[in-house]
Amino acid sequence: MAINLPEHIKKRIANWQEEWASLPVRWTKKQSLHITLVFIGYVTDEELLEVCQMAKKIGARHQSFEIELKRIYLGPPGKNPRMIWLEGERNLSLANLKDDLENQLLYSSQNRYNHKEVRAFRPHITLARIRQREWRIMSSKPNIEKEVSLSFLVESIEVMESRLLRSGAEYVVLESVVLGR
C-alpha cells in the first residue's frame, strides 16, 4: 500500500533527477514515484480482494493530512549507499495510518503479513537505485545531499502492484481509497 504523489510533485522530483543525470544509477520513472506505507508481497486474487476491502475500511477512519518532503540523500544511512532517497518529515497522521494498516494486515484472515515495522516511520521516496559495480569504481563519489521544501496533501492511499521489468519496477494502482469516506 502506498501514497501516490501528485503530478506537480513528480515533475519537481524529475527535475532534481536531471541534476544528477550522469550518475551510475537507475532512476525511478516519474510515473512510479510513491511513498510505500506497507509492502505486502505476493498475494492471491482472493487475498488481494481482502486487502482492498481492508484499505477502504481503514481509509474511512483517517482524514487527509499534509506531508512535507525535506531532504535528498544517499541511503540507507550509515551503510554503503544503495539508493538515492527523498525523505519527508515524521508525521503523526501518517504514522497512525501506517500503524492501522499494519495492525489490520497482521490480524487479517489470510495473515500473510507478519512483520510489523519497529522503527519510527519516516516517509521516503526512492529516487534511484545505485549501480553498485559502476559506483564502486568511481574515482570520487558525489555529495548527494540537498535540502528541499515540498509539501502536498494526502487525500488517498493506493493498493499498488509492482511489476518487475528489465528496465526497473513499474507500479500499477489497483485500488485508490479516498481518506475520510
C-alpha positions in Angstrom: 0.0 0.0 0.0 1.3 3.4 -0.9 0.7 7.1 -1.3 0.8 8.1 -4.9 2.3 11.5 -5.5 0.5 14.4 -7.2 1.7 15.2 -10.7 3.3 18.6 -9.7 5.4 16.8 -7.1 6.5 14.2 -9.6 7.6 16.9 -12.0 9.7 18.7 -9.4 11.4 15.4 -8.5 12.1 14.6 -12.1 13.8 18.0 -12.4 16.1 17.1 -9.5 16.9 13.7 -11.0 18.2 15.6 -14.1 20.7 17.4 -11.9 22.5 14.1 -11.3 21.7 12.5 -14.7 25.3 11.4 -15.2 25.5 9.2 -12.1 25.6 5.4 -12.4 22.1 4.9 -11.1 18.8 3.6 -12.4 16.3 6.5 -11.9 12.8 5.7 -10.7 10.4 6.6 -13.5 8.3 9.6 -12.9 5.0 7.7 -13.0 6.4 5.2 -10.4 7.3 7.7 -7.7 5.4 7.0 -4.5 5.8 6.5 -0.7 5.5 2.9 0.4 3.4 2.5 3.5 3.3 -1.3 3.7 4.9 -3.8 1.4 2.7 -6.9 1.3 4.4 -9.1 -1.2 2.8 -11.8 -3.3 -0.9 -12.4 -2.7 -3.6 -14.4 -4.4 -6.6 -12.8 -6.1 -8.7 -13.7 -3.0 -6.2 -12.1 -0.7 -5.9 -9.0 -2.9 -9.7 -8.5 -2.7 -9.4 -8.7 1.1 -6.6 -6.2 1.1 -8.6 -3.8 -1.0 -11.6 -4.1 1.3 -9.5 -3.6 4.3 -7.9 -0.5 2.8 -11.3 1.0 2.2 -12.3 0.4 5.8 -9.1 1.9 7.2 -9.1 4.8 4.7 -12.6 5.8 6.0 -11.2 6.1 9.5 -8.4 8.6 8.6 -8.6 12.2 7.3 -6.5 13.9 4.8 -3.1 15.3 6.0 -0.1 17.2 4.8 3.3 15.6 4.1 6.5 17.7 3.9 9.5 16.5 1.9 12.7 17.9 3.1 16.0 16.2 2.0 17.6 14.3 -0.8 20.4 12.0 0.2 22.1 8.6 -0.2 20.5 5.8 1.7 20.4 3.8 3.8 22.2 6.0 6.3 25.4 4.5 7.8 25.8 1.8 5.2 27.2 1.6 1.7 24.7 3.6 -0.3 22.3 1.6 -2.5 19.7 4.3 -3.3 19.0 8.0 -3.5 16.1 8.9 -1.3 13.9 11.9 -0.9 12.9 12.0 2.8 10.0 13.6 4.5 9.3 14.9 8.0 7.9 12.5 10.6 4.1 12.9 10.7 1.7 11.6 13.3 -1.2 11.3 10.9 0.9 9.3 8.5 2.4 7.1 11.3 -1.2 6.4 12.6 -2.4 5.4 9.2 0.6 3.1 8.6 0.2 1.6 12.0 -3.5 0.9 11.4 -2.7 -0.7 8.0 -0.1 -3.0 9.6 -2.3 -4.0 12.5 -5.2 -4.9 10.2 -2.8 -6.9 7.9 -1.3 -8.8 10.9 -4.8 -9.9 12.0 -6.4 -10.5 8.6 -7.9 -13.9 7.9 -5.1 -14.7 5.4 -2.4 -13.5 7.8 0.4 -13.4 5.2 1.8 -10.2 6.6 3.9 -11.0 9.6 6.5 -8.2 10.1 5.3 -5.0 11.7 7.8 -2.2 11.3 9.5 -1.5 14.7 11.4 1.7 13.9 9.8 5.1 13.7 8.4 5.6 10.2 9.8 8.5 8.2 8.3 8.8 4.7 10.7 8.5 1.9 10.7 8.1 -1.9 13.2 6.1 -3.7 14.6 8.4 -6.5 17.2 6.0 -7.8 18.9 2.6 -7.3 22.7 2.8 -7.4 24.5 0.5 -10.0 26.9 -0.9 -7.4 29.8 -2.0 -9.7 29.9 1.3 -11.5 29.6 3.3 -8.3 32.5 1.4 -6.6 34.9 2.2 -9.4 34.1 6.0 -9.4 37.3 7.9 -8.6 35.4 10.4 -6.4 31.9 9.9 -5.0 29.4 12.8 -5.5 28.0 14.6 -2.5 24.3 13.9 -2.8 22.8 16.0 0.0 20.2 18.6 -0.9 17.7 20.4 1.4 14.3 20.8 -0.4 10.9 22.1 0.6 7.9 20.4 -0.9 4.6 19.6 0.6 1.4 18.1 -0.6 -2.0 17.0 0.8 -2.5 13.2 1.1 -6.1 12.6 0.2 -5.9 8.9 -0.7 -4.0 5.7 -0.3 -3.4 3.2 -3.1 -3.1 -0.5 -3.3 -0.4 -0.9 -5.9 1.1 -3.8 -7.7 4.8 -3.8 -8.7 5.8 -5.4 -11.9 9.5 -6.2 -12.2 10.7 -5.4 -15.7 14.2 -5.3 -17.2 14.1 -1.5 -17.2 13.1 -1.5 -13.5 10.0 -1.8 -11.4 6.7 -0.5 -12.7 3.9 0.3 -10.4 0.2 0.0 -11.2 -2.6 1.3 -9.0 -5.1 -1.5 -8.4 -7.4 0.4 -5.9 -7.4 4.0 -4.8 -9.1 4.8 -1.5 -10.1 8.3 -0.6 -9.4 9.1 3.0 -12.3 10.0 5.3 -15.0 8.4 3.2 
